[in-house]
Amino acid sequence: MAADPNRLGIFVTNPGHMRHVMGVVSAALKAGKKVKIFFTYKATHLTKHPDFARLSKMFDTKDLAICAKSYSCEGYDAEKDIPGGLAKSQMSSQEYHAEMIRECGKYLSL
């Protein structure tokens, strides 16, 4: 599948960027772009941020995921502590990240 030039992939690794994540996602959606987002490494702590539930409501379940391995490595239980607003299917792996790179014509790392 060719990358969609109207789809933005956002790879979030830094827990200090929630304000930027919210701003970029809001702007992209307002501009009519499709957005796919993946949280990994220390950014999995953002699932406990007050804005995360609002962010998760902006996406279909297939377009937002977190790395379950990173989530576990950061001290959370990926089986019993599914972040609010997420389905178990959104507890994913780096394979999701690879799919995002293939699908998205634009890519941003925060």
Contacts in CASP RR format, 6 or more apart in sequence:
PFRMAT RR
TARGET T0000
AUTHOR 0000-0000-0000
METHOD contacts of the structure
MODEL  1
MAADPNRLGIFVTNPGHMRHVMGVVSAALKAGKKVKIFFTYKATHLTKHP
DFARLSKMFDTKDLAICAKSYSCEGYDAEKDIPGGLAKSQMSSQEYHAEM
IRECGKYLSL
1 102 0 8 1.000
1 103 0 8 1.000
3 102 0 8 1.000
3 103 0 8 1.000
3 104 0 8 1.000
3 105 0 8 1.000
4 34 0 8 1.000
4 103 0 8 1.000
4 104 0 8 1.000
4 105 0 8 1.000
5 105 0 8 1.000
5 106 0 8 1.000
6 32 0 8 1.000
6 33 0 8 1.000
6 34 0 8 1.000
6 105 0 8 1.000
7 33 0 8 1.000
7 34 0 8 1.000
7 35 0 8 1.000
7 36 0 8 1.000
7 103 0 8 1.000
7 104 0 8 1.000
7 105 0 8 1.000
7 106 0 8 1.000
8 24 0 8 1.000
8 28 0 8 1.000
8 33 0 8 1.000
8 34 0 8 1.000
8 35 0 8 1.000
8 36 0 8 1.000
8 104 0 8 1.000
8 105 0 8 1.000
8 106 0 8 1.000
8 107 0 8 1.000
8 108 0 8 1.000
9 35 0 8 1.000
9 36 0 8 1.000
9 37 0 8 1.000
9 38 0 8 1.000
9 100 0 8 1.000
9 101 0 8 1.000
9 103 0 8 1.000
9 104 0 8 1.000
9 105 0 8 1.000
9 106 0 8 1.000
9 107 0 8 1.000
9 108 0 8 1.000
10 21 0 8 1.000
10 24 0 8 1.000
10 25 0 8 1.000
10 35 0 8 1.000
10 36 0 8 1.000
10 37 0 8 1.000
10 38 0 8 1.000
10 107 0 8 1.000
10 108 0 8 1.000
10 109 0 8 1.000
10 110 0 8 1.000
11 38 0 8 1.000
11 40 0 8 1.000
11 97 0 8 1.000
11 100 0 8 1.000
11 107 0 8 1.000
11 108 0 8 1.000
11 109 0 8 1.000
11 110 0 8 1.000
12 21 0 8 1.000
12 37 0 8 1.000
12 38 0 8 1.000
12 39 0 8 1.000
12 40 0 8 1.000
12 43 0 8 1.000
12 46 0 8 1.000
12 109 0 8 1.000
12 110 0 8 1.000
13 40 0 8 1.000
13 41 0 8 1.000
13 42 0 8 1.000
13 43 0 8 1.000
13 109 0 8 1.000
13 110 0 8 1.000
14 41 0 8 1.000
14 42 0 8 1.000
14 43 0 8 1.000
14 110 0 8 1.000
15 42 0 8 1.000
15 43 0 8 1.000
15 45 0 8 1.000
15 46 0 8 1.000
16 43 0 8 1.000
16 46 0 8 1.000
17 43 0 8 1.000
17 110 0 8 1.000
18 46 0 8 1.000
18 49 0 8 1.000
18 51 0 8 1.000
18 52 0 8 1.000
20 110 0 8 1.000
21 37 0 8 1.000
21 46 0 8 1.000
21 55 0 8 1.000
21 110 0 8 1.000
22 51 0 8 1.000
22 54 0 8 1.000
22 55 0 8 1.000
24 108 0 8 1.000
24 110 0 8 1.000
25 35 0 8 1.000
25 37 0 8 1.000
25 55 0 8 1.000
25 58 0 8 1.000
26 58 0 8 1.000
28 35 0 8 1.000
29 35 0 8 1.000
29 58 0 8 1.000
33 106 0 8 1.000
34 63 0 8 1.000
35 58 0 8 1.000
35 59 0 8 1.000
35 63 0 8 1.000
36 63 0 8 1.000
36 64 0 8 1.000
36 100 0 8 1.000
36 103 0 8 1.000
36 104 0 8 1.000
37 59 0 8 1.000
37 63 0 8 1.000
37 64 0 8 1.000
37 65 0 8 1.000
38 64 0 8 1.000
38 65 0 8 1.000
38 66 0 8 1.000
38 67 0 8 1.000
38 92 0 8 1.000
38 96 0 8 1.000
38 97 0 8 1.000
38 100 0 8 1.000
39 46 0 8 1.000
39 47 0 8 1.000
39 65 0 8 1.000
39 66 0 8 1.000
39 67 0 8 1.000
39 70 0 8 1.000
40 66 0 8 1.000
40 67 0 8 1.000
40 70 0 8 1.000
40 94 0 8 1.000
40 97 0 8 1.000
41 67 0 8 1.000
41 70 0 8 1.000
42 70 0 8 1.000
42 74 0 8 1.000
43 70 0 8 1.000
43 110 0 8 1.000
44 66 0 8 1.000
44 67 0 8 1.000
44 70 0 8 1.000
44 71 0 8 1.000
44 74 0 8 1.000
44 76 0 8 1.000
45 74 0 8 1.000
46 52 0 8 1.000
47 66 0 8 1.000
47 71 0 8 1.000
47 76 0 8 1.000
47 83 0 8 1.000
47 84 0 8 1.000
47 86 0 8 1.000
48 83 0 8 1.000
52 83 0 8 1.000
52 84 0 8 1.000
52 85 0 8 1.000
53 84 0 8 1.000
53 85 0 8 1.000
55 64 0 8 1.000
56 64 0 8 1.000
56 83 0 8 1.000
56 84 0 8 1.000
56 85 0 8 1.000
56 86 0 8 1.000
57 85 0 8 1.000
61 86 0 8 1.000
61 87 0 8 1.000
61 89 0 8 1.000
61 90 0 8 1.000
64 86 0 8 1.000
64 90 0 8 1.000
65 90 0 8 1.000
65 91 0 8 1.000
65 92 0 8 1.000
65 96 0 8 1.000
66 83 0 8 1.000
66 86 0 8 1.000
66 90 0 8 1.000
66 91 0 8 1.000
66 92 0 8 1.000
67 92 0 8 1.000
67 93 0 8 1.000
67 94 0 8 1.000
67 96 0 8 1.000
67 97 0 8 1.000
68 78 0 8 1.000
68 91 0 8 1.000
68 92 0 8 1.000
68 93 0 8 1.000
69 78 0 8 1.000
69 93 0 8 1.000
69 94 0 8 1.000
71 78 0 8 1.000
71 91 0 8 1.000
72 78 0 8 1.000
78 91 0 8 1.000
82 88 0 8 1.000
82 90 0 8 1.000
82 91 0 8 1.000
100 107 0 8 1.000
101 107 0 8 1.000
END
